[in-house]
Amino acid sequence: MIARFIIGVPLAAIVTLSLFMLMRILVQPERDLREDVVESVAIDITRAQRNEESNTDRRQERPDVEDQPPPPPPMDTRTERPDLGGLQVGIPDIDLNLGGNQVGPIDGEIQPLVRVPPEYPIRAAERGIEGQVCVAFTVTVEGTVENPEVYYSDSNLLNSASVRAISRFRYQPRIVDGQPVPRPNVRFCFDYYLEEASRR
């Protein structure tokens, strides 16, 4: 009995220590793998943050040209036509002989100084949508456009571009008794059409 105890205790201790060491060896690579995964994720997040910061810096350095249009030259009656990549926007000239393009009474008192053509909406161009949009507005004493409202439209996709364009028009204000006065209910129509190549 004593002999078994003397032999069994050291043997049990050796087996127990061996099991602990074996468990430690088996667990050690898994812990290292987890550490590697955490490090790689941290690197990816850091790179993403740096990329976002660099993109933000580039956006901040880029001036916002659309919000600051150049001041219109006085008495410039030319129509600016941007390069639309094959898309054509029909912009009526404001003359007495055009008839259908200038809607409403024409008495010669109101003269356009600056006309800005609308940009053809991309969604409308992709769908091949053409048509006419007519806008009513008030010319202020400064000659700017106020309260533009669409009163006729062949497609709602063309409305926003028409309102944005008419808001940048400049007119010579109406003069009554030597004083400029606002002129309500001035009307203007935009014709939108695509070239044959764009329709295909």
C-alpha positions in Angstrom: 0.0 0.0 0.0 2.8 2.5 1.0 4.8 1.4 -2.1 1.8 2.2 -4.4 1.4 5.6 -2.7 5.1 6.4 -3.1 5.1 5.4 -6.7 1.7 6.8 -7.6 2.1 10.4 -6.2 5.2 11.3 -8.2 3.8 9.6 -11.3 0.5 11.6 -11.0 2.5 14.8 -10.5 4.5 14.2 -13.6 1.4 13.4 -15.7 -0.4 16.5 -14.4 2.5 18.8 -15.2 2.8 17.2 -18.6 -0.9 17.9 -19.3 -0.5 21.5 -18.2 2.5 22.0 -20.4 0.7 20.4 -23.4 -2.4 22.6 -22.8 -0.2 25.7 -22.7 1.5 24.7 -26.0 -1.9 24.1 -27.7 -3.4 27.4 -26.5 -0.4 29.6 -27.3 -0.7 29.6 -31.2 -4.4 30.5 -31.0 -3.6 33.5 -28.8 -0.9 34.7 -31.2 -3.4 34.3 -34.1 -5.9 36.5 -32.3 -3.3 39.1 -31.7 -2.4 39.1 -35.4 -6.0 39.5 -36.4 -6.5 42.5 -34.1 -3.3 44.1 -35.4 -4.4 43.7 -39.1 -7.8 45.2 -38.3 -6.2 48.2 -36.6 -4.1 48.8 -39.7 -7.1 48.7 -42.0 -9.0 51.1 -39.9 -6.1 53.5 -39.7 -5.7 53.4 -43.5 -9.4 54.0 -44.0 -9.3 57.0 -41.7 -6.3 58.4 -43.5 -8.0 58.0 -46.8 -11.1 59.7 -45.6 -9.0 62.6 -44.1 -7.1 63.0 -47.4 -10.4 62.9 -49.4 -11.9 65.5 -47.0 -8.8 67.8 -47.4 -9.1 67.5 -51.2 -12.8 68.4 -51.1 -12.0 71.4 -48.9 -9.2 72.6 -51.2 -11.5 72.5 -54.2 -13.4 75.8 -54.6 -17.1 75.6 -55.0 -17.6 77.3 -58.4 -21.4 76.6 -58.6 -22.2 78.6 -55.5 -20.3 81.6 -56.7 -21.4 82.5 -60.3 -19.4 85.3 -61.9 -21.2 88.7 -61.9 -23.2 89.2 -65.1 -21.7 91.7 -67.5 -24.0 94.7 -68.2 -26.2 94.6 -71.3 -24.9 91.1 -72.3 -27.6 89.7 -74.5 -25.6 86.6 -75.7 -26.8 83.2 -74.7 -24.1 81.0 -73.1 -24.3 77.4 -74.3 -22.3 74.9 -72.2 -20.8 71.8 -73.7 -23.5 69.1 -72.9 -21.8 66.2 -74.6 -24.2 65.8 -77.5 -27.3 67.0 -75.6 -29.0 70.0 -76.9 -31.2 72.4 -74.9 -33.6 74.6 -76.9 -33.4 78.1 -75.4 -35.7 80.6 -76.9 -34.3 84.1 -77.8 -36.2 86.9 -76.2 -37.2 88.9 -79.2 -40.5 90.3 -80.4 -40.5 88.1 -83.5 -40.4 84.8 -81.6 -44.0 84.7 -80.6 -44.5 81.2 -79.1 -41.3 81.1 -77.1 -42.1 84.3 -75.1 -45.4 83.9 -73.4 -47.5 86.7 -72.1 -47.7 90.4 -73.0 -44.7 91.9 -74.8 -44.7 95.6 -74.6 -41.0 96.4 -75.0 -40.7 97.7 -71.5 -38.8 94.8 -70.0 -35.4 93.9 -71.5 -33.3 90.8 -70.7 -29.7 91.6 -69.8 -28.5 88.0 -69.0 -30.0 84.7 -70.1 -28.6 81.4 -68.6 -29.5 78.2 -70.4 -30.6 75.3 -68.2 -28.6 72.1 -67.9 -30.4 69.2 -69.4 -31.2 66.9 -66.4 -29.3 63.6 -66.6 -32.3 61.4 -65.7 -34.4 63.1 -68.4 -31.7 62.7 -71.0 -31.2 59.0 -70.1 -34.9 58.4 -70.5 -35.1 60.4 -73.8 -37.6 62.9 -72.3 -38.1 66.0 -74.2 -40.7 68.8 -73.9 -41.4 72.3 -72.8 -41.4 74.0 -69.3 -43.0 77.4 -68.8 -42.2 79.5 -65.7 -43.9 82.6 -64.3 -42.0 85.0 -62.1 -41.6 88.6 -60.8 -38.9 90.9 -62.0 -37.8 93.0 -59.0 -36.7 96.6 -59.0 -33.1 95.4 -59.1 -33.8 93.3 -62.2 -33.5 90.0 -60.5 -36.0 87.1 -60.7 -38.2 86.4 -57.7 -40.8 83.7 -56.9 -40.4 81.5 -60.0 -43.2 79.0 -60.4 -43.7 76.4 -63.1 -47.2 76.8 -64.6 -46.8 74.3 -67.5 -44.5 71.3 -67.8 -44.3 68.3 -70.1 -42.3 66.4 -67.5 -41.5 67.0 -63.8 -37.9 65.9 -64.4 -37.3 69.2 -66.3 -38.8 71.6 -63.7 -35.9 72.0 -61.3 -33.4 72.8 -64.1 -35.8 75.4 -65.5 -36.4 77.1 -62.2 -32.6 77.2 -61.5 -31.9 78.7 -64.9 -34.6 81.4 -64.7 -33.5 82.4 -61.2 -30.2 83.5 -62.8 -31.8 85.6 -65.4 -31.3 89.4 -65.2 -33.7 92.0 -66.6 -33.8 95.7 -67.0 -36.5 96.7 -64.5 -39.7 98.4 -65.6 -39.6 102.2 -65.1 -42.7 104.2 -64.1 -42.4 107.9 -63.5 -38.6 107.6 -63.5 -38.6 105.0 -60.8 -38.0 101.2 -61.1 -41.0 99.1 -60.1 -41.5 95.4 -59.8 -43.1 93.6 -62.7 -45.2 90.5 -61.7 -46.4 87.6 -63.9 -43.5 87.7 -66.4 -43.5 84.4 -68.3 -40.8 82.4 -70.1 -40.7 79.0 -71.7 -37.8 76.6 -72.1 -37.8 73.9 -74.9 -35.8 70.7 -74.2 -34.9 68.4 -77.1 -32.2 65.8 -77.8 -30.2 65.2 -80.9 -30.9 62.1 -83.0 -27.6 60.5 -81.8 -28.6 60.9 -78.2 -32.0 59.3 -78.7 -30.4 56.1 -79.9 
